Every structure is written in C-alpha cells, then in structure tokens.
Amino acid sequence: MLVLTRKIGESLAINDNIRITVLEVKGKTVRLGIEAPDDIKVYRQEVLVKILEENKQAAVGKFDPSQLGRWTRDQLQP
C-alpha cells in the first residue's frame, strides 16, 4: 500500500486520467473529490462489497426457463 500525505487542495494522480483531490478535513473525516473517465466506476468500499455479494448470489440462484416468456412479456407491455 502506498501511503501519502496531502493537504487540503492537493491532489494525487493515477495514470494520466484519474485525479483525487483532498477537499476538506473535519476531525477524522476526509472529503475527497475524484475525477475519472465515465467508463471507470468509482464506489465506496462497502458499496462495492454489497454489489459483489448480490452478484454472487444472483449467479448461484436457480434459473427457471419457464418464467422467461412471462418476464419478457411483462417487460414489453406499456
């Protein structure tokens, strides 16, 4: 892990297309601004963990092909 010290208003760069800037520090809380291309997803760690858990559960879930026609019909109705 790389550990850096930055002051308010200072940034760090990842490659040439991501910049993270320290916006504010209040007690033990730090506000960061993140500039990244639209195709790069940025999540808080706890949100990413939840997404990965839900994806894993969905992949393990049972697929009932008899419900596919019903799902498609429901999606197509206005």
Distance bins in CASP14 RR format, pairs under 12 A and 6 or more apart:
PFRMAT RR
TARGET T0000
AUTHOR 0000-0000-0000
RMODE 2
METHOD distances of the structure
MODEL  1
2 12 0 0 0 0 1 0 0 0 0 0 0
2 14 0 0 0 0 0 1 0 0 0 0 0
3 12 0 0 0 0 0 1 0 0 0 0 0
4 10 0 0 0 0 1 0 0 0 0 0 0
4 11 0 0 0 0 0 1 0 0 0 0 0
4 12 1 0 1 0 0 0 0 0 0 0 0
4 13 0 0 0 0 0 1 0 0 0 0 0
4 14 0 0 0 0 0 1 0 0 0 0 0
4 20 0 0 0 0 1 0 0 0 0 0 0
4 22 0 0 0 0 1 0 0 0 0 0 0
5 12 0 0 0 0 0 1 0 0 0 0 0
5 22 0 0 0 0 1 0 0 0 0 0 0
5 25 0 0 0 0 0 1 0 0 0 0 0
5 30 0 0 0 0 0 1 0 0 0 0 0
6 12 1 0 0 1 0 0 0 0 0 0 0
6 13 0 0 0 0 0 1 0 0 0 0 0
6 19 0 0 0 0 0 1 0 0 0 0 0
6 20 0 0 0 0 1 0 0 0 0 0 0
6 21 0 0 0 0 1 0 0 0 0 0 0
6 22 1 0 1 0 0 0 0 0 0 0 0
6 23 0 0 0 0 0 1 0 0 0 0 0
6 25 0 0 0 0 1 0 0 0 0 0 0
6 30 0 0 0 0 1 0 0 0 0 0 0
6 32 0 0 0 0 1 0 0 0 0 0 0
6 33 0 0 0 0 0 1 0 0 0 0 0
7 21 0 0 0 0 0 1 0 0 0 0 0
7 22 1 0 0 1 0 0 0 0 0 0 0
7 23 0 0 0 0 0 1 0 0 0 0 0
7 24 0 0 0 0 0 1 0 0 0 0 0
7 25 0 0 0 0 1 0 0 0 0 0 0
7 30 0 0 0 0 0 1 0 0 0 0 0
8 21 0 0 0 0 1 0 0 0 0 0 0
8 22 1 0 1 0 0 0 0 0 0 0 0
8 23 1 0 0 1 0 0 0 0 0 0 0
8 24 1 0 0 1 0 0 0 0 0 0 0
8 25 1 0 0 1 0 0 0 0 0 0 0
8 26 0 0 0 0 0 1 0 0 0 0 0
8 30 0 0 0 0 1 0 0 0 0 0 0
8 31 0 0 0 0 1 0 0 0 0 0 0
8 32 0 0 0 0 0 1 0 0 0 0 0
8 33 0 0 0 0 0 1 0 0 0 0 0
9 19 0 0 0 0 0 1 0 0 0 0 0
9 20 0 0 0 0 0 1 0 0 0 0 0
9 21 1 0 1 0 0 0 0 0 0 0 0
9 22 1 0 1 0 0 0 0 0 0 0 0
9 23 1 0 0 1 0 0 0 0 0 0 0
9 24 0 0 0 0 1 0 0 0 0 0 0
9 25 0 0 0 0 0 1 0 0 0 0 0
9 30 0 0 0 0 0 1 0 0 0 0 0
9 31 0 0 0 0 0 1 0 0 0 0 0
9 32 0 0 0 0 0 1 0 0 0 0 0
9 33 0 0 0 0 1 0 0 0 0 0 0
10 19 0 0 0 0 0 1 0 0 0 0 0
10 20 0 0 0 0 1 0 0 0 0 0 0
10 21 1 0 0 1 0 0 0 0 0 0 0
10 22 1 0 1 0 0 0 0 0 0 0 0
10 23 0 0 0 0 0 1 0 0 0 0 0
10 25 0 0 0 0 0 1 0 0 0 0 0
10 30 0 0 0 0 0 1 0 0 0 0 0
10 32 0 0 0 0 0 1 0 0 0 0 0
10 33 0 0 0 0 0 1 0 0 0 0 0
11 18 0 0 0 0 0 1 0 0 0 0 0
11 19 1 0 1 0 0 0 0 0 0 0 0
11 20 1 0 0 1 0 0 0 0 0 0 0
11 21 1 0 1 0 0 0 0 0 0 0 0
11 22 1 0 0 1 0 0 0 0 0 0 0
11 23 0 0 0 0 0 1 0 0 0 0 0
11 32 0 0 0 0 1 0 0 0 0 0 0
11 33 0 0 0 0 1 0 0 0 0 0 0
11 34 0 0 0 0 0 1 0 0 0 0 0
11 35 0 0 0 0 1 0 0 0 0 0 0
12 18 0 0 0 0 1 0 0 0 0 0 0
12 19 1 0 0 1 0 0 0 0 0 0 0
12 20 1 0 1 0 0 0 0 0 0 0 0
12 21 0 0 0 0 1 0 0 0 0 0 0
12 22 0 0 0 0 1 0 0 0 0 0 0
12 32 0 0 0 0 1 0 0 0 0 0 0
12 33 0 0 0 0 0 1 0 0 0 0 0
12 34 0 0 0 0 0 1 0 0 0 0 0
12 35 0 0 0 0 0 1 0 0 0 0 0
13 19 1 0 1 0 0 0 0 0 0 0 0
13 20 1 0 0 1 0 0 0 0 0 0 0
13 21 0 0 0 0 0 1 0 0 0 0 0
13 34 0 0 0 0 0 1 0 0 0 0 0
13 35 0 0 0 0 1 0 0 0 0 0 0
13 36 0 0 0 0 0 1 0 0 0 0 0
14 20 1 0 0 1 0 0 0 0 0 0 0
14 34 0 0 0 0 1 0 0 0 0 0 0
14 35 0 0 0 0 0 1 0 0 0 0 0
14 36 0 0 0 0 1 0 0 0 0 0 0
14 37 0 0 0 0 0 1 0 0 0 0 0
14 40 0 0 0 0 1 0 0 0 0 0 0
14 42 0 0 0 0 0 1 0 0 0 0 0
15 35 0 0 0 0 0 1 0 0 0 0 0
15 36 0 0 0 0 1 0 0 0 0 0 0
15 37 0 0 0 0 0 1 0 0 0 0 0
15 40 0 0 0 0 1 0 0 0 0 0 0
16 35 0 0 0 0 0 1 0 0 0 0 0
16 36 0 0 0 0 0 1 0 0 0 0 0
16 37 0 0 0 0 0 1 0 0 0 0 0
17 34 0 0 0 0 0 1 0 0 0 0 0
17 35 0 0 0 0 1 0 0 0 0 0 0
17 36 1 0 0 1 0 0 0 0 0 0 0
17 37 1 0 1 0 0 0 0 0 0 0 0
17 38 0 0 0 0 0 1 0 0 0 0 0
17 39 0 0 0 0 1 0 0 0 0 0 0
17 40 1 0 0 1 0 0 0 0 0 0 0
18 32 0 0 0 0 0 1 0 0 0 0 0
18 33 0 0 0 0 0 1 0 0 0 0 0
18 34 1 0 0 1 0 0 0 0 0 0 0
18 35 1 0 0 1 0 0 0 0 0 0 0
18 36 1 0 1 0 0 0 0 0 0 0 0
18 37 1 0 0 1 0 0 0 0 0 0 0
18 39 0 0 0 0 0 1 0 0 0 0 0
18 40 1 0 0 1 0 0 0 0 0 0 0
18 41 0 0 0 0 0 1 0 0 0 0 0
18 42 0 0 0 0 1 0 0 0 0 0 0
19 32 0 0 0 0 0 1 0 0 0 0 0
19 33 0 0 0 0 1 0 0 0 0 0 0
19 34 1 0 0 1 0 0 0 0 0 0 0
19 35 1 0 1 0 0 0 0 0 0 0 0
19 36 1 0 0 1 0 0 0 0 0 0 0
19 37 0 0 0 0 0 1 0 0 0 0 0
19 40 0 0 0 0 0 1 0 0 0 0 0
19 42 0 0 0 0 0 1 0 0 0 0 0
20 30 0 0 0 0 0 1 0 0 0 0 0
20 31 0 0 0 0 0 1 0 0 0 0 0
20 32 1 0 1 0 0 0 0 0 0 0 0
20 33 1 0 0 1 0 0 0 0 0 0 0
20 34 1 0 1 0 0 0 0 0 0 0 0
20 35 1 0 0 1 0 0 0 0 0 0 0
20 36 0 0 0 0 1 0 0 0 0 0 0
20 42 0 0 0 0 1 0 0 0 0 0 0
21 30 0 0 0 0 0 1 0 0 0 0 0
21 31 0 0 0 0 1 0 0 0 0 0 0
21 32 1 0 0 1 0 0 0 0 0 0 0
21 33 1 0 1 0 0 0 0 0 0 0 0
21 34 1 0 0 1 0 0 0 0 0 0 0
21 35 1 0 0 1 0 0 0 0 0 0 0
21 36 0 0 0 0 0 1 0 0 0 0 0
22 29 0 0 0 0 0 1 0 0 0 0 0
22 30 1 0 0 1 0 0 0 0 0 0 0
22 31 1 0 0 1 0 0 0 0 0 0 0
22 32 1 0 0 1 0 0 0 0 0 0 0
22 33 1 0 0 1 0 0 0 0 0 0 0
22 34 0 0 0 0 0 1 0 0 0 0 0
23 29 0 0 0 0 0 1 0 0 0 0 0
23 30 0 0 0 0 1 0 0 0 0 0 0
23 31 1 0 1 0 0 0 0 0 0 0 0
23 32 1 0 0 1 0 0 0 0 0 0 0
23 33 1 0 1 0 0 0 0 0 0 0 0
23 34 0 0 0 0 0 1 0 0 0 0 0
23 35 0 0 0 0 0 1 0 0 0 0 0
24 30 1 0 0 1 0 0 0 0 0 0 0
24 31 1 0 1 0 0 0 0 0 0 0 0
24 32 0 0 0 0 1 0 0 0 0 0 0
24 33 0 0 0 0 1 0 0 0 0 0 0
25 31 1 0 0 1 0 0 0 0 0 0 0
25 32 0 0 0 0 0 1 0 0 0 0 0
32 42 0 0 0 0 0 1 0 0 0 0 0
32 44 0 0 0 0 0 1 0 0 0 0 0
33 42 0 0 0 0 1 0 0 0 0 0 0
34 40 0 0 0 0 1 0 0 0 0 0 0
34 41 0 0 0 0 0 1 0 0 0 0 0
34 42 1 0 1 0 0 0 0 0 0 0 0
34 43 0 0 0 0 0 1 0 0 0 0 0
34 44 0 0 0 0 0 1 0 0 0 0 0
35 42 0 0 0 0 1 0 0 0 0 0 0
36 42 1 0 1 0 0 0 0 0 0 0 0
36 43 0 0 0 0 0 1 0 0 0 0 0
41 47 0 0 0 0 0 1 0 0 0 0 0
41 48 0 0 0 0 1 0 0 0 0 0 0
41 51 0 0 0 0 1 0 0 0 0 0 0
42 48 0 0 0 0 1 0 0 0 0 0 0
43 49 0 0 0 0 1 0 0 0 0 0 0
43 50 0 0 0 0 1 0 0 0 0 0 0
43 51 1 0 0 1 0 0 0 0 0 0 0
43 52 0 0 0 0 1 0 0 0 0 0 0
44 50 0 0 0 0 1 0 0 0 0 0 0
44 51 0 0 0 0 0 1 0 0 0 0 0
45 51 0 0 0 0 0 1 0 0 0 0 0
45 52 0 0 0 0 0 1 0 0 0 0 0
46 52 0 0 0 0 0 1 0 0 0 0 0
46 53 0 0 0 0 0 1 0 0 0 0 0
47 53 0 0 0 0 0 1 0 0 0 0 0
47 54 0 0 0 0 0 1 0 0 0 0 0
48 54 0 0 0 0 0 1 0 0 0 0 0
48 55 0 0 0 0 0 1 0 0 0 0 0
49 55 0 0 0 0 0 1 0 0 0 0 0
49 56 0 0 0 0 0 1 0 0 0 0 0
50 56 0 0 0 0 0 1 0 0 0 0 0
50 57 0 0 0 0 0 1 0 0 0 0 0
51 57 0 0 0 0 0 1 0 0 0 0 0
51 58 0 0 0 0 0 1 0 0 0 0 0
52 58 0 0 0 0 0 1 0 0 0 0 0
52 59 0 0 0 0 0 1 0 0 0 0 0
53 59 0 0 0 0 0 1 0 0 0 0 0
53 60 0 0 0 0 0 1 0 0 0 0 0
54 60 0 0 0 0 0 1 0 0 0 0 0
54 61 0 0 0 0 0 1 0 0 0 0 0
55 61 0 0 0 0 0 1 0 0 0 0 0
63 71 0 0 0 0 0 1 0 0 0 0 0
64 70 0 0 0 0 1 0 0 0 0 0 0
64 71 0 0 0 0 1 0 0 0 0 0 0
65 71 0 0 0 0 0 1 0 0 0 0 0
65 72 0 0 0 0 0 1 0 0 0 0 0
67 73 0 0 0 0 0 1 0 0 0 0 0
67 74 0 0 0 0 1 0 0 0 0 0 0
68 74 0 0 0 0 0 1 0 0 0 0 0
68 75 0 0 0 0 0 1 0 0 0 0 0
69 75 0 0 0 0 1 0 0 0 0 0 0
69 76 0 0 0 0 1 0 0 0 0 0 0
70 76 0 0 0 0 0 1 0 0 0 0 0
70 77 0 0 0 0 0 1 0 0 0 0 0
71 77 0 0 0 0 0 1 0 0 0 0 0
END
